[in-house]
């Protein structure tokens, strides 16, 4: 992107879930090849954790975060935990957890007035306590990664705020394995800083779609193909 637009300099970078690694690359905090290694290790560890503690995820449409927090608390019991995993945008939230707790939460969400409850085709409970078996290995992988000071501020998934130090960057990466991705709050923070133009790099337009739902009065560019770059006019 910067080869195509050498004068372009982002004010912030942010990524959703594994995309936080992409945000580090864009901020020149982690080399691309090292990010690939870390992404692969993350996937391996999460699969192992999922094999040991099977779970699942579901998208809930039409309920706010306080309601879903209450639903998840009611559905959880002992070691069977379900929680909000991705706060994508108002009215679109993903929950994650143990299968039995997830099923209870899906039923309760419907009773609470959810417009739609969609189980996701995934066998792991990302961003939930079921990833505990992956935590130690991922912590070590993050500690070993050659992370550097960021050239521009990175907004963390867990903090939804700028990560100023190397320790903060590492801690946010490590914590998000079992914590909520606070994407709505991330975009709200950026809007509060006066940001009104968002560039999504990668396949699809999911993140631009979420930004639009959070604030329609923004400029959004999705760059997934060479043709997209040719059409871009910033």
C-alpha positions, 0 to 999 in steps of 0.5 A, a space after each residue: 500500500 505504501 509503495 503505491 501511495 508513498 505519501 500516505 501515513 496512517 494516524 492509527 492502526 487497528 485490527 480485529 482479532 488475528 488482524 491485530 497482528 496485521 495492525 502491528 505490521 502496518 505500524 512497523 512494529 512487527 516484520 511481515 514474516 514474523 507476523 506470519 509465524 506468530 499467526 501460525 503458532 496462534 492457530 496451532 495453539 488455539 486448535 490444540 486448546 479447542 481439541 482439549 476443551 471443545 466449544 463454539 461461537 454464535 452471532 447474536 443480532 439485535 441485542 446490546 452488550 449489557 443484555 448479552 452480558 446478563 444472558 451469558 452470566 445466566 447461561 454460565 454454570 461452573 466450568 461451563 462458561 460463555 461470554 461476549 467474544 466480539 463486540 463488532 458493532 451495535 446490534 452485532 455481537 458474537 458470543 463464545 464458550 462451552 457448547 452446553 453454556 453456548 446453547 443455553 445462551 442462544 436460547 436465552 438470547 432469543 427469549 430476550 428479543 434477539 432478531 437472529 441467533 446464528 451458530 457459527 461453523 467453528 469448533 473452538 471458543 475463541 476469545 473465551 476462557 476455553 483458550 486457557 490451554 493455549 495461553 502459556 504457549 502463546 505468551 511465550 511466542 509473543 515474548 519471543 517475537 521481535 516486536 518493536 516500537 510502533 511508528 504510529 499508535 496501535 489500538 488494542 483489541 482488549 484495551 480499545 486504546 492506544 498501546 504506547 509501550 512494547 509491554 502494552 503491545 505484548 500484553 494486549 496481544 496475549 490477553 485477547 486470546 481469552 478476552 473480548 474484541 472491543 471493536 465498537 469501542 475501538 472505532 468510537 475511540 478513533 472517531 473521538 480523535 477526529 478520524 473520519 477515513 478508514 482503509 481496510 486492507 485484505 480480502 472482503 469488506 467486513 470491517 468497513 461494513 462494521 465501521 459504517 454501522 457504527 458511524 455512517 458519516 465516514 469515508 471507507 475504502 476496502 483494498 483486497 485486489 490490485 483493481 481496488 488499489 487502482 481505483 483508490 483516490 486519497 
